[in-house]
């Protein structure tokens, strides 16, 4: 498998796209998306993630153009202006920023790093993780961990669940109120915990699997009760605040559930939507979605700007390290090809020389070993200087020199120019362009060495 392919990425996220557009882009499961991408021409590795704030996909190919083509229809129903398309370096840096929480609606929120880990495990089981994505995704997770361990980027409001409660407290009086959390997953649990820290008098937790709702209700100190999702209609008239965060592909709260609700604030933090937008037509019902949380999260963002600058420095440091790692791998790949070609040539010539010497009177085992050692020493000495030059060339992004070496020492090498510079230069740039002024085919050059 190619250890230094080109990474290409695409993102539909809250910074450019609406809730519905993110929903449209992330309609398929991570597993289904990755399997679909792996089936496309030229794709060697694939990674995808889908959260309430973003739907993203990445592919590794030999050519940048193949990666662009593979991701062209990732979000066919989303306007192009809402889609961010990223080349190799942009993709690497973006993954780090996402894991660190810098691209989240709530700056520095903690859930995203767990979501990346989950996506990584799913994709690895699906067969989408190869050497390039292994380095890229694990590095991003490492950056996310450093950001939270070494800075205060996640202090304060750190989840959509707590942001939803903060918004509710601004819009209504929570003292002695009755709240309902729909969904007992991670976001529902966080919302219930955040409500537990307020003056809410009573809390219901609704979920299809009642035992999960009972678990959440049992974790908090506020008087609470778990109910099945089917019993929403009977509970809603008592509720002042409804926060919904399920993983359902279809709305779970509709106008029929809220017909007799009266004055009720609904905050939908699910992706895709949990609450049918038509509920806003009901008298007394006010609906907020993820987009509405921007006003709440803006204050947190302002408080965390100085911490974000520290995280930016961490990302810059780790990004440079990752690029250096890719450079070393590229240099090692070229050096390996060079030594393999030289070793094949050495083996042939040693066998020829020993055969001729044997015909002239025979050789002892010690003499044969001496001839082999001499050949090894010659190869090592002859390639020492090129090895040093290739490592320096990789460090200086001199991909023309790298390609020259590959063409000369690997007769079967025919990689496209954009592959060579992919790890340090934006695919499609002039780095690693075709050789000019190099006469003869690699095979001819090899013949000249033997002569």
C-alpha atoms as one frame of an Amber mdcrd trajectory, in Angstrom:
protein
   0.000   0.000   0.000   1.230   3.483  -0.849   2.625   5.025   2.329   2.774
   8.565   0.998  -0.365   9.131  -1.063  -2.294  12.354  -1.508  -4.942  13.240
   1.079  -8.014  15.114  -0.161 -10.870  16.261   2.077 -14.331  17.784   1.955
 -16.291  19.379   4.807 -19.880  20.546   5.234 -19.893  22.275   8.617 -21.723
  24.916  10.633 -19.253  27.641   9.606 -20.646  27.591   6.056 -23.672  25.326
   6.013 -27.107  25.295   7.603 -28.505  22.509   9.771 -30.446  21.087   6.825
 -27.389  21.165   4.574 -25.292  19.312   7.154 -28.143  16.837   7.489 -28.207
  16.306   3.721 -24.441  15.783   3.559 -24.290  13.323   6.456 -27.295  11.221
   5.562 -25.395   7.945   5.216 -23.633   6.186   8.081 -19.863   6.519   8.432
 -19.451   2.877   7.463 -21.607   3.239   4.334 -19.830   6.432   3.296 -16.388
   4.865   3.666 -17.351   1.707   1.776 -18.745   3.843  -1.027 -15.565   5.920
  -1.222 -13.299   2.860  -1.172 -15.161   1.519  -4.194 -14.317   4.585  -6.246
 -11.484   4.621  -8.738  -8.061   5.384  -7.317  -9.116   5.485  -3.639  -6.749
   3.524  -1.396  -7.917   4.835   1.997 -11.037   6.643   3.199 -12.265   8.304
   6.382 -15.566   9.965   7.280 -17.221  11.519  10.286 -20.681  12.897  10.944
 -21.754  14.968  13.954 -24.443  17.498  14.666 -22.133  20.259  13.409 -20.346
  18.666  10.466 -20.191  15.947   7.852 -16.736  15.301   6.428 -14.918  12.797
   4.249 -11.292  12.215   3.293  -9.647   9.963   0.723  -6.080   8.950  -0.062
  -5.165   8.515  -3.713  -2.054   8.464  -5.897  -3.178  11.567  -7.751  -4.813
  14.644  -6.283  -7.176  14.742  -9.262  -8.444  11.259  -8.330  -9.187  12.440
  -4.795 -11.093  15.467  -6.065 -13.108  13.253  -8.412 -13.873  10.703  -5.674
 -15.308  13.410  -3.411 -17.063  15.400  -6.132 -20.490  13.968  -5.277 -20.044
  13.692  -1.509 -22.840  16.210  -0.885 -24.751  16.483  -4.179 -27.730  18.261
  -2.633 -25.650  20.921  -0.858 -24.828  24.226  -2.609 -21.160  24.467  -3.551
 -20.766  27.598  -1.445 -21.562  25.570   1.674 -18.859  23.001   0.953 -15.194
  23.339   1.810 -12.830  21.318  -0.383  -9.322  20.756   0.962  -6.022  19.635
  -0.512  -3.414  17.534   1.288  -1.998  20.039   3.756  -5.340  21.761   4.355
  -6.890  18.389   5.213  -4.139  17.524   7.699  -4.370  20.867   9.472  -8.173
  20.879   9.430  -8.350  17.462  11.138  -6.120  18.800  13.918  -8.232  21.933
  14.316 -11.425  19.874  14.475  -9.993  17.513  17.110  -8.758  20.472  19.176
 -12.244  22.002  19.181 -11.266  25.100  17.206 -13.799  24.342  14.471 -16.659
  23.483  16.837 -19.772  25.569  17.339 -18.822  25.630  21.025 -15.127  26.500
  20.935 -13.088  23.822  22.693 -16.004  21.437  23.314 -14.941  17.984  24.457
 -17.355  15.744  22.567 -15.645  16.121  19.203 -12.479  14.274  20.164 -14.533
  11.273  21.295 -16.514  11.438  18.062 -13.295  11.350  16.042 -12.084   8.346
  18.042 -15.378   6.551  17.406 -15.230   7.358  13.687 -11.616   6.151  13.553
 -12.526   2.790  15.122 -15.497   2.361  12.795 -13.441   3.218   9.716 -10.584
   0.979  10.789 -12.998  -1.947  11.153 -14.367  -1.123   7.710 -10.889  -1.251
   6.184 -10.556   2.417   5.336  -7.530   3.242   7.493  -4.128   2.863   5.833
  -0.692   4.355   6.551  -1.550   7.926   5.528  -4.818   8.204   7.449  -3.352
   6.294  10.388  -0.797   9.056  10.824  -3.233  11.873  10.056  -6.107  10.829
  12.333  -4.006   9.629  15.275  -2.006  12.854  15.092  -5.269  14.839  15.164
  -6.423  12.923  18.246  -3.053  13.558  19.905  -3.406  17.283  19.171  -6.897
  17.278  20.680  -5.570  15.675  23.839  -2.702  18.159  24.111  -5.081  21.084
  23.630  -7.248  19.998  26.543  -4.409  18.913  28.834  -2.142  21.920  28.275
  -4.654  24.771  27.892  -8.012  25.862  29.324  -9.711  25.721  25.922 -12.506
  23.549  27.327 -13.295  25.547  30.472 -16.883  26.714  30.840 -19.675  25.796
  28.417 -18.281  22.808  26.548 -21.225  21.062  24.887 -24.305  21.746  22.853
 -26.281  20.279  25.739 -25.019  22.879  28.198 -25.276  25.604  25.544 -28.934
  24.660  25.052 -29.582  25.012  28.770 -27.781  28.369  28.784 -30.041  29.538
  25.940 -33.137  28.282  27.771 -32.159  30.163  30.931 -31.996  33.369  28.902
 -35.396  32.813  27.303 -37.434  31.580  30.277 -37.397  31.254  34.043 -36.085
  27.776  34.923 -36.789  28.017  38.653 -39.559  25.542  39.497 -39.887  24.666
  35.807 -40.482  21.201  34.389 -38.070  20.072  31.661 -38.055  17.174  29.229
 -34.937  15.752  27.590 -35.647  13.581  24.564 -32.804  11.157  23.963 -30.531
   9.326  26.391 -27.343   9.352  24.349 -24.266  11.463  24.950 -25.844  14.819
  24.104 -29.057  14.026  25.984 -27.040  13.020  29.028 -25.050  16.260  28.899
 -28.244  18.282  28.608 -29.755  16.459  31.608 -26.627  17.115  33.667 -26.659
  20.777  32.700 -30.327  21.044  33.719 -29.472  19.360  37.002 -27.260  22.367
  37.776 -30.192  24.775  37.391 -33.273  25.404  39.528 -35.458  23.132  37.389
 -37.988  21.460  39.670 -38.683  18.284  37.717 -37.079  16.505  34.777 -38.353
  13.834  32.401 -36.012  11.774  30.223 -37.653  10.127  27.209 -36.064   7.452
  25.093 -37.109   4.507  22.917 -35.099   2.211  25.191 -36.492   3.104  28.617
 -33.620   1.476  30.504 -31.245   4.005  28.941 -33.503   6.848  30.044 -33.615
   5.356  33.539 -29.821   5.316  33.635 -29.640   9.028  32.772 -32.388   9.936
  35.236 -30.597   7.989  37.955 -27.401  10.027  37.478 -28.895  13.380  38.465
 -30.109  14.830  41.735 -33.150  16.663  40.382 -36.439  14.827  40.782 -36.701
  12.893  37.550 -38.561  10.144  35.732 -37.835   8.015  32.680 -40.553   7.524
  30.079 -40.831   5.745  26.732 -40.734   7.947  23.658 -44.284   6.888  22.825
 -45.568   8.645  25.986 -44.458  12.147  24.922 -47.999  13.352  24.248 -49.035
  12.611  27.822 -46.089  14.455  29.374 -45.648  17.487  27.102 -48.565  19.524
  28.575 -46.653  19.612  31.889 -43.376  20.729  30.297 -41.961  24.264  30.124
 -38.765  23.285  28.296 -38.051  20.481  25.829 -34.499  19.673  24.667 -34.214
  16.976  22.037 -31.007  15.137  21.110 -31.661  11.721  19.652 -29.901   9.974
  16.786 -33.123   9.301  14.918 -33.019   9.745  11.129 -36.557  11.153  11.269
 -38.195  13.780  13.534 -39.392  12.299  16.815 -41.381  15.348  17.963 -44.131
  16.619  15.695 -47.038  19.072  15.863 -49.307  16.334  17.174 -47.098  15.873
  20.233 -47.258  19.582  21.124 -50.886  20.416  20.283 -51.781  20.905  23.962
 -48.344  22.060  25.097 -49.138  25.725  25.689 -46.123  27.944  26.455 -43.168
  25.676  25.663 -39.620  26.292  24.545 -38.214  23.574  22.289 -34.474  23.391
  21.614 -33.467  20.904  18.941 -29.756  19.992  19.128 -30.052  16.823  17.083
 -28.586  16.169  13.657 -30.660  15.396  11.686 -33.547  17.374  13.161 -35.587
  15.821  15.966 -38.326  18.440  16.054 -40.496  19.072  13.022 -40.187  22.803
  12.135 -43.973  22.944  11.754 -44.347  22.966  15.556 -43.534  26.686  15.455
 -46.959  27.228  13.928 -48.544  26.104  17.212 -49.569  28.896  19.626 -47.114
  29.319  22.505 -44.417  27.028  21.073 -40.990  28.540  20.401 -38.413  26.443
  18.535 -34.636  26.912  18.466 -32.224  24.777  16.472 -28.435  24.444  16.409
 -28.039  27.652  14.418 -29.701  29.586  17.255 -27.005  28.463  19.692 -24.451
  30.678  17.961 -25.438  33.637  20.138 -24.891  31.576  23.281 -21.577  30.158
  22.175 -20.207  33.506  21.001 -19.541  34.644  24.576 -17.706  31.445  25.371
 -15.681  31.873  22.198 -14.634  35.362  23.235 -13.474  34.156  26.657 -11.445
  31.382  25.087  -9.650  33.381  22.406  -6.387  33.549  24.342  -6.530  29.809
  24.966  -7.250  29.260  21.287  -4.024  31.058  20.412  -2.125  28.595  22.583
  -3.877  25.721  20.824  -2.923  27.255  17.469   0.726  27.093  18.553   0.317
  23.418  19.468  -1.219  22.712  16.073   1.583  24.532  14.271   4.168  22.483
  16.159   2.440  19.155  15.570   1.675  20.003  11.938   5.361  20.615  11.267
   6.221  17.327  12.950   3.703  15.457  10.834   5.036  16.967   7.618   8.573
  16.064   8.638   7.395  12.515   9.268   5.881  12.327   5.795   9.089  13.761
   4.326  11.172  11.100   6.046   8.849   8.399   4.753   9.111   9.757   1.215
  12.910   9.923   1.452  13.038   6.426   2.956  10.824   5.118   0.155  13.160
   6.566  -2.484  16.282   5.398  -0.675  14.797   1.918  -0.328  14.082   1.821
  -4.072  17.615   3.003  -4.773  19.226   0.353  -2.574  16.921  -2.361  -3.906
  17.895  -1.528  -7.481  21.582  -1.393  -6.574  21.335  -4.642  -4.615  19.755
  -6.443  -7.578  22.541  -5.187  -9.809  25.177  -6.164  -7.234  23.765  -9.664
  -6.887  23.849 -10.235 -10.642  27.398  -8.947 -10.998  28.709 -10.904  -7.989
  27.194 -14.100  -9.359  28.785 -13.414 -12.743  32.189 -12.670 -11.202  32.140
 -15.760  -8.972  31.114 -17.944 -11.905  34.048 -16.629 -13.934  36.494 -17.084
 -11.048  35.191 -20.610 -10.437  35.871 -21.414 -14.095  39.445 -20.159 -13.643
  40.289 -22.599 -10.871  37.686 -22.484  -8.134  37.113 -20.382  -4.997  37.081
 -21.204  -1.335  34.094 -20.228   0.806  36.235 -17.483   2.362  37.112 -16.086
  -1.053  33.480 -16.054  -2.163  32.615 -14.211   1.065  35.377 -11.688   0.394
  33.991 -10.944  -3.064  30.467 -10.498  -1.652  31.739  -8.241   1.144  33.640
  -6.111  -1.338  30.497  -5.701  -3.447  28.461  -4.725  -0.369  31.093  -2.181
   0.639  31.147  -0.660  -2.843  27.375  -0.299  -2.902  27.355   1.259   0.565
  30.087   3.736  -0.289  28.644   4.654  -3.685  25.148   5.265  -2.269  26.183
   7.068   0.925  26.345  10.470  -0.759  23.071  10.047  -2.741  21.359   8.893
   0.458  22.451  12.051   2.253  21.388  14.194  -0.702  17.944  12.568  -0.878
  17.279  13.163   2.816  18.308  16.792   2.383  16.131  17.089  -0.732  13.089
  15.770   1.166  13.740  18.202   3.985  13.914  21.109   1.517  10.842  20.009
  -0.491  13.034  19.388  -3.536  10.706  16.866  -5.156  12.296  17.176  -8.600
  15.441  15.580  -7.191  13.352  12.906  -5.500  11.579  12.062  -8.752  14.884
  11.965 -10.628  16.180   9.358  -8.192  13.043   7.250  -8.463  13.129   7.295
 -12.245  16.813   6.389 -12.354  16.832   3.642  -9.740  13.373   2.141 -10.231
  12.777   1.250 -13.904   9.105   0.490 -13.199   8.468   3.839 -11.521   5.780
   5.882 -13.263   4.105   7.791 -10.425   2.469  11.093 -11.384   4.363  14.256
 -10.403   1.630  15.399  -7.994   2.110  12.289  -5.840   5.688  13.169  -5.026
   5.067  16.604  -3.618   1.808  15.674  -1.925   3.198  15.417   1.560   4.661
  18.889   1.655   3.253  20.864  -1.253  -0.338  21.405  -2.240  -1.335  18.807
  -4.834  -1.408  20.302  -8.280   1.375  22.797  -7.525   4.643  22.929  -9.482
   6.416  20.780  -6.877   7.503  17.442  -8.293   6.966  18.339 -11.954   8.203
  16.163 -14.833  11.955  16.063 -15.493  13.434  18.264 -18.197  16.791  17.572
 -19.763  17.214  13.986 -18.501  18.088  11.848 -21.503  17.398   8.151 -21.868
  15.099   5.744 -20.108  15.867   4.403 -16.603  16.661   1.001 -18.134  19.336
   2.558 -20.344  20.905   4.270 -17.351  21.029   0.973 -15.484  22.759  -0.646
 -18.448  25.341   2.112 -18.474  26.116   1.470 -14.799  26.691  -2.208 -15.524
  28.993  -1.423 -18.475
